[in-house]
Amino acid sequence: MHYESTTGLCDEDIDELVGRIGEVLESRGQSLLGYRLGLRQQVELTLILARHNISQALAADMCGISQPTVSRIWRRIVPLATHVLAMSGICLSQAVAQGSLLLVDGTPIPTGNRPAADKQVEKANYSGKHHAQCLNVQVAATTDATLVAVSDPVPGSRHDSAALSLCGWDTILTGADWIADTAYTAHGALTPIKKTPGRERLEWEKEFNTAVSSTRAAIEHTIATLKKWKILSTGYRHRLAELPSIITLITKLELYRTGW
């Protein structure tokens, strides 16, 4: 198996992850029996579901098990993996305290256009910009495109500036050195200079904007890498209430993959 392309992690990282989960299960006195798949296979299946966002029915056919068994494995391994990866990476406040220059941008997590029992919730998650229901997360990275943190999700209808406040990052970033696009001007970020109506940008303004945009390109690469976990990019199809925990897991997996 080409582990990195199939599961998102290299073979050695999977071994370590399986070992950690096995230790937790053993400490809890929980049996590894009762499933046709061994623990490593269960972890690999969970990673494949997150990496490629395939249906559980397809995964069941691939593994020679039933869809309900795939569902049980998913619901078993996701919280265990999140638990054992809890120490991966550092929080945003720690990165700010270290004085790192940070890049910040928002990105939508599509949820599929699903009817909601509460129409107000359905409306709150509809993004007019993306013409789809989604949640909005804020992503922070270093200038070399290394992921630092992903915020808690907020309704997709909220502008990035409002989302930064709703997730609490505006307070953490106060006084920090960070670069973002013009949506974050009011929050103290270093942003490109907006064009003034009635006049052309001065040459130094063009050069400044080019430098800022060039630096900001790293956050776009970070988000693109994060969304290689297709469950965050091609339409989350499970219970919406569980999506925040999935975002947390994928963030931890990506930090673990990059060695944090």
C-alpha positions in Angstrom: 0.0 0.0 0.0 1.2 3.5 -0.8 0.4 4.8 2.6 1.0 8.5 2.2 -1.3 8.8 -0.9 -3.9 6.4 0.5 -4.0 7.2 4.2 -2.3 10.6 4.4 0.4 9.3 6.7 3.6 7.3 6.2 3.9 3.8 7.4 6.0 4.7 10.5 3.5 7.4 11.6 0.7 4.9 11.3 2.7 2.4 13.4 3.1 5.0 16.1 -0.5 6.0 16.0 -1.7 2.4 16.2 0.7 1.8 19.1 -0.7 4.8 21.0 -4.3 3.8 20.5 -3.4 0.2 21.5 -1.9 1.5 24.8 -5.0 3.5 25.5 -7.3 0.6 24.9 -5.2 -1.7 27.1 -5.2 0.9 29.9 -8.9 1.0 29.7 -9.2 -2.7 29.7 -11.1 -2.6 26.4 -10.9 -5.7 24.1 -9.5 -5.5 20.6 -11.7 -8.4 19.7 -15.2 -8.3 18.2 -14.2 -6.9 14.8 -13.1 -8.8 11.7 -10.4 -6.1 11.2 -7.4 -5.8 13.4 -6.6 -2.5 15.1 -4.2 -1.3 12.4 -6.7 -2.1 9.7 -9.3 -0.1 11.6 -7.0 2.9 11.9 -6.1 2.6 8.2 -9.8 2.4 7.3 -10.6 5.5 9.4 -7.7 7.4 7.7 -8.9 6.4 4.3 -12.4 7.6 5.0 -11.1 11.0 6.1 -8.5 11.3 3.4 -10.8 10.4 0.5 -14.3 11.0 1.8 -15.6 7.8 0.3 -18.9 6.5 1.3 -19.0 4.0 4.2 -20.8 1.5 1.8 -17.9 1.7 -0.6 -15.4 1.2 2.2 -17.4 -1.8 3.5 -17.2 -3.4 0.0 -13.4 -2.7 -0.1 -12.8 -4.4 3.3 -15.3 -7.2 3.0 -17.4 -6.0 5.9 -20.8 -4.4 6.4 -21.5 -0.7 6.3 -22.7 -0.7 10.0 -19.4 -2.2 11.0 -17.6 0.5 9.1 -19.7 3.1 11.0 -18.9 1.5 14.3 -15.2 1.5 13.5 -15.3 5.1 12.5 -17.1 6.2 15.7 -14.7 4.1 17.7 -11.4 5.2 16.2 -12.1 9.0 15.6 -12.2 9.9 19.4 -9.3 7.6 20.2 -7.1 9.1 17.5 -8.0 12.6 18.6 -7.2 11.7 22.2 -3.8 10.2 21.5 -2.9 13.2 19.2 -4.0 15.8 21.8 -0.4 16.9 22.4 0.4 17.4 18.7 1.3 21.0 17.8 0.9 24.1 19.9 -2.1 26.4 20.4 -2.3 29.8 18.6 -1.6 31.7 21.8 1.7 29.8 22.3 2.7 30.6 18.7 1.9 34.3 19.3 3.9 34.2 22.6 6.9 32.9 20.7 6.9 35.9 18.5 6.3 34.0 15.2 5.2 35.9 12.2 1.8 34.3 11.3 -0.4 34.1 8.3 -4.1 33.9 8.8 -7.0 33.2 6.4 -10.4 31.7 6.4 -11.7 28.8 4.4 -15.1 27.2 4.0 -15.8 23.6 5.0 -18.7 22.4 2.7 -21.4 20.5 4.4 -23.6 19.8 1.4 -26.9 21.5 0.8 -28.9 19.7 3.5 -32.3 20.7 4.9 -32.2 21.6 8.5 -34.8 21.1 11.2 -34.2 24.7 12.2 -34.4 26.9 9.2 -32.4 29.6 11.0 -29.5 27.2 11.3 -29.8 26.3 7.6 -29.7 30.0 6.7 -26.8 30.7 9.0 -24.7 28.1 7.3 -25.4 29.3 3.8 -22.6 31.2 2.3 -23.6 33.7 -0.4 -20.0 33.9 -1.5 -19.7 30.2 -2.1 -23.3 29.6 -2.9 -23.4 26.6 -0.6 -24.0 25.5 3.0 -20.7 25.4 4.9 -18.9 26.2 8.1 -16.1 28.7 8.2 -12.8 28.0 9.9 -9.7 30.3 10.4 -6.3 28.8 9.6 -3.0 30.1 10.9 0.4 29.1 9.4 4.0 30.2 9.4 5.6 31.9 6.5 7.1 28.5 5.3 3.5 27.1 5.0 3.6 25.0 8.2 0.2 24.7 9.8 0.0 26.2 13.3 -3.7 26.0 14.2 -7.3 25.8 12.9 -10.1 27.6 14.7 -13.4 26.2 15.9 -15.9 26.5 13.1 -18.5 29.2 12.9 -21.6 29.5 10.6 -20.6 29.8 6.9 -22.6 32.9 6.3 -20.2 34.9 8.4 -17.6 37.1 6.8 -13.9 36.3 7.7 -13.7 39.4 9.8 -16.7 38.4 11.9 -15.5 34.8 12.0 -12.2 35.8 13.5 -14.1 37.5 16.4 -16.6 34.6 16.8 -13.9 32.0 17.2 -12.0 34.2 19.7 -8.8 34.6 17.6 -9.1 38.4 17.4 -8.3 38.6 21.1 -5.4 36.2 20.8 -3.9 38.0 17.8 -4.1 41.5 19.4 -0.6 42.9 19.3 0.8 39.9 17.4 2.7 40.1 14.1 0.4 38.6 11.4 -0.4 39.0 7.8 -3.8 38.6 6.2 -5.9 39.9 3.3 -8.0 43.1 3.4 -10.9 41.4 5.2 -8.9 41.6 8.4 -7.8 45.2 8.2 -9.9 46.2 11.3 -8.2 43.5 13.4 -4.7 45.0 13.2 -3.2 42.6 10.6 -0.7 43.7 8.0 -2.7 43.7 4.9 -2.4 44.9 1.3 -3.2 48.6 0.7 -6.6 49.1 -0.7 -7.0 51.1 -3.8 -8.2 54.7 -3.1 -11.1 55.7 -5.4 -10.1 58.3 -7.9 -6.4 57.6 -8.0 -4.0 55.0 -9.1 -1.8 53.2 -6.6 1.6 54.7 -6.1 4.6 52.6 -7.1 5.7 51.9 -3.6 2.1 50.7 -2.8 2.3 48.3 -5.7 5.6 47.0 -4.5 4.3 46.7 -0.9 1.2 44.8 -2.1 3.3 42.5 -4.2 5.5 41.6 -1.2 2.5 41.0 1.1 0.8 38.9 -1.5 3.9 36.9 -2.1 4.3 36.2 1.6 0.6 35.3 1.9 0.9 32.6 -0.8 2.1 30.3 1.9 -1.3 30.3 3.7 -3.0 29.2 0.5 -0.6 26.3 0.2 -1.3 25.4 3.9 -5.0 25.4 3.3 -4.7 23.4 0.1 -2.6 20.8 2.0 -5.1 20.7 4.8 -7.9 20.1 2.4 -6.1 17.1 0.9 -8.1 15.4 3.7 -11.1 15.4 1.4 -13.6 15.1 4.2 -13.0 18.9 4.6 -13.2 19.8 1.0 -15.6 17.7 -1.0 -18.7 17.8 1.2 -19.1 16.4 4.7 -22.0 13.9 4.7 -22.3 12.8 8.3 -24.1 14.4 11.3 -23.4 18.1 11.3 -23.1 18.2 15.0 -20.0 16.0 14.7 -18.2 18.1 12.2 -16.3 20.2 14.8 -14.7 17.1 16.2 -13.7 15.9 12.7 -12.1 19.3 12.0 -10.1 18.8 15.3 -9.0 15.3 14.3 -7.9 16.4 10.8 -6.0 19.3 12.3 -4.2 17.0 14.8 -3.4 14.5 12.0 -1.9 17.2 9.9 0.2 18.6 12.8 1.2 15.0 13.6 2.2 14.4 10.0 4.4 17.5 9.9 6.2 16.5 13.1 4.7 19.0 15.6 
